[in-house]
Amino acid sequence: MCSNSSRRKGLAIRRESTQSSERFVTRLFNTPLTLDTPSENEVHEAWLVEASRRATDIDSGKVTLVSGEQL
């Protein structure tokens, strides 16, 4: 059984993950809406930017890593 503290941490992690995903999607598609899909290079570049941002957040202590088992 999970403690309230564990549940709160899990919810905070999920909220941060959701916010991170929303920021990524916003950056990825921060162009006028068209029926065209982004090029493979644009998607690749967006993932590199996102991976770098996530690594910076981890290195700075802004976020901490937890195993899936802890959620």
N, C-alpha and C positions, 0 to 999 in steps of 0.2 A: 504494500500500500504506500502511495506517495504522500509525503508531508505537504502541507500548504506551501511551505517555502519552495519545495521542489516543483510544485505545480506553477507557482509564480515565475520561477526561473524558466521553466519550459515555455510558458506563455510569452515571456519577454523575448526569448530566443526566437520563437516562431514569429512574433511581431517584427523583430529586427530583420529576420529572413524575408518576410513579406515586403517590408519597406525597401530592403535592398533590391529585391526582384522588381518592385515597381520603379525604382530609380533606374535600374538597368533597362527596362523596357522603354521608359521615357527617353533615355539617352539614345537607345538603339533606333527608335522611331521618331526622333526629334526633327522631323522633316515634314513638309506639307504632305497631307494624305494623298496617296495615289494608289493605283492598283498594282504598281510595280513593287516587286519585293526587293529588299536590299541585296546588293551583290554579295558574293561569297567573301570578298575582301572587306566589305563594310561590316559584315557580321563578325568576321575574324578580328578586325580592329576593335569593335565594340567589346568583344569578349576579353581581349588583352587589356583594355582600359578597366573593365570591371574586375578582372583578376588582380590587377595591380592595386586597385582601390581596396579590395578585400584583404590582400596581403598587408597593406599599410595599416588597415584597421586592426588586424591581428597583432602585428609587430608593435603597434603603439599601445596596445592594451585596451583599445576602445571596445573590442569584443573578445570573448574568450571561447575557445573551442570546447565542446562537450561531445561525448560519444552519443550515438543514437540510443544506446541502452539507458542512458541517464534521463532521457526524455520520457 
